[in-house]
Every structure is written in C-alpha cells, then in structure tokens.
Amino acid sequence: MTTGDGRPWMARLAFAAATAATALVLAVAGLAASLALLLTAALGSALTLVAAWWFLTHRGLPRWAAGTVVVLTPLVVAVLYARANLIGVVVSFGLLWTAAVTAGRRALAVARPPATVLTPAPERPFLIMNPRSGGGRVGRFGLDERARALGAEVFLLDGPGVDVAAVARQAVLDGADLLGVAGGDGTQALVAGIAAEHDVPFLVLAAGTRNHFALDLGLDRDDPAAGLDALTDGEELRIDLGLIGDRTFVNNASFGAYAAVVRSPAYRDAKLSTALDLLPDVLNSPSPLRLTVGDRTLDGPQAVLISNNAYRTDTGRRPALDRGELGVLAIAVHHRRGLTVTTAREAIVDAGGADIPVGVDGESLVLPTPVHLRICPEALRVRVPRQRPGVPAAPPHLDWGRLRRLAFTSRRGIRSVNAGGRHAG
C-alpha cells in the first residue's frame, strides 16, 4: 500500500496508463478497427455467457454442446484478432489497463487494521475437536496432543449424534474460560453461539475442509496447529455474528439453488456431479422465494445468500467481520434486475410452503417460514495468535472521480479524498 506523497503520483500513473492504453488502440488500430475490436469482444462475451447458462440449465447433448461453445468462443475471438494483426495491440492494451487499475487502487487504498486487545492467557481452555473433519486434519497435525500439552481440555467428537452446543454449554458451566473448535464451519458456528452467550473467548483451529471462517479471520489455513499459539501468545478481536432464527452462523446462510444441492445425500461424496445433475431442475423451475430487505421485496430469486458481513464480489472474501451488517446477494434470472447486492441489519426470506431448505455454514437444514436473519454486532470475542498471516487489505473500488482529485488537487484536497476513502471498498 502506498502512503504519504506517493499516493498522488500513483493516481497520476493510473491516468497516464489509461490514456496510453486508449491512445495505443486508436493510433495502431484506428477508430473503425477499435470499434470492431470492442464489438467482437462484446459479442464473444455475450455468447459465452449464454452458453454457460445453457450448460447449467440443460442435460445431455445440449449441455455438452453449450460447454463446447464456452471453450471455443474465446479461441475464435483470438483467431479473429490474430488475422487482423491485433494480438499485440490487445496484449499491450491489457497490460496498460492492468497497470492503470493497479496504480489507481493503490492510490485510493486506506488501511483499516482490525482492532485487537491484549488479554491474559486462558486458564481453563476447552477445545472440541472433530477427528473426521477435513480428511482427518486433527490427527494429521496432532492437534489433540498439542492442545493437551498446552493445558487445554479436549473433547473428541465420536459420532454425528453429539449435541455440540450442549457440550460447549456444560464446559462453561464447569469453569471453562475459553471455547475452541477444530472442525468445520458449521460446528464452529454452534460453539461460537455459546461463547457469545456466555461472553467467553472463542478459538478457531482450521481443521475443516474449506475453513472459510479461518480465512476471513486471517489465520493460517495450511497449518491449523499454528492456531494453538493463541493459548499462550494471543490477542482478541471483537467480531459480529449472524443469527438465523435462534441459530448463529459465522459465514452465511443460503437459500434456493445452493441449498437444494447441499440437501442431496449424494453431495458430500460427489459435489460437482451432484450440482450439475440438480441445477437444471432448480434453475428452470419457478422459485417460491421472496426476499425482503427493509422496504424492498424481491419475488422469485433462484438463489439468495445472506452473510455475516458482506463478501466482495471481485475477491469472494470478507474484508472485515465487524461492520455490523449482513451482506445480501440475490440472483433472479427472470427478473429485470438479475443481480441484487446490498447490506442490511435484518432480512426476511419466505417461500410458498411451511418450511424451506437452508444451507447454514455448509450444513443442510429445514427451517419454518418466514426465516428471519439479523446481525449481532461485536457479539463474539475471538482469540487469535498475535503472529498470523492476517487479512490482506481489500482493493478499493476504482472511483475515477476521487482518483482525479487525488492526482490533480492540492494537499488540502488530498486530505478530503483520504477522509472520503476510509469507507471505500
């Protein structure tokens, strides 16, 4: 990240690279060829998107024909550019435009480090571990033995019928001053709810399959044992929790297409093939979903994702977990506005029946309708190692107006740009 007097120069570099990219295309290709270049790219992109949609919504020969179009269309566009001797122009334009976007984002980036608090090490930590989670990461990294060596009490889940929330609640009643989980995000969400309820710190060990929560906390997903350093050399973060009905979630709750796929018994062992087999029926059928956010209602979305803080659509990650808001994303294929992306403190999802399938942190549930979701700001104390990878600063959205003021105004004007950028991204 660029700070100080370097930021205006990065803004000027962004404008210079963007100008050079435009000038290059016009000078080498000419106006007519440039328009043909853009038209070819637009038509190729449109054809690829349509073919991708057919691939998801059909089976058999139509699906594989659409898949062939998805693969061949970019190749055909590249051949057309090559025959017009425009490959070099396209590559140069791409490099210059990439430089413009990179410099612009670095110029606008403003650091927002999470607030941390140094607290005493726990005296009676209690860790719940799932030996089967993540393909056996608990045993592979020796997490139970290492945790016991550090003075923690370890509870190993020995079957799917264990009431994890009850185990965690009893541990607190017995004097535990920290609750932790080595397992999937669904188990972490249940125990996090108990930790928040009793205001005790919560420890995350990245022993699940995907470890999305650990990723957005800035933990080391490749070495779950590194999370145990928090027991002796840690600090606390205050983060939000999502609430769906009376159940907490740390990542997201999904309705519609994804929830239907996750509900299938075959999904655990064959995720991709199960999704491809079920999606045509899900996407081609009328959706009974109704999403209400504030005074806005969206009827018939095929998929709805409500998250504990918002995901960025360009990175797929949450840059912060303490903004006190739900992220709301809805896809309505047959709606005039196909994609809805917003934030809210509360949301309601309803359907035509008495209940609805929901995927909550990767776990398949059936909940009574309407389903109420809300954010619980700063409800959870998370204890993390002081030495950890951290969360990379989210690249800000490219605002050319702010960038112009930063590049070509006085220092006083730059200070106003900086102030306006603290909430960007």
Order of alpha helices (4+ residues) and beta strands (2+ residues): alpha-alpha-alpha-beta-beta-alpha-alpha-beta-alpha-beta-alpha-beta-alpha-beta-beta-beta-alpha-alpha-beta-beta-beta-beta-beta-beta-beta-beta-beta-alpha-alpha
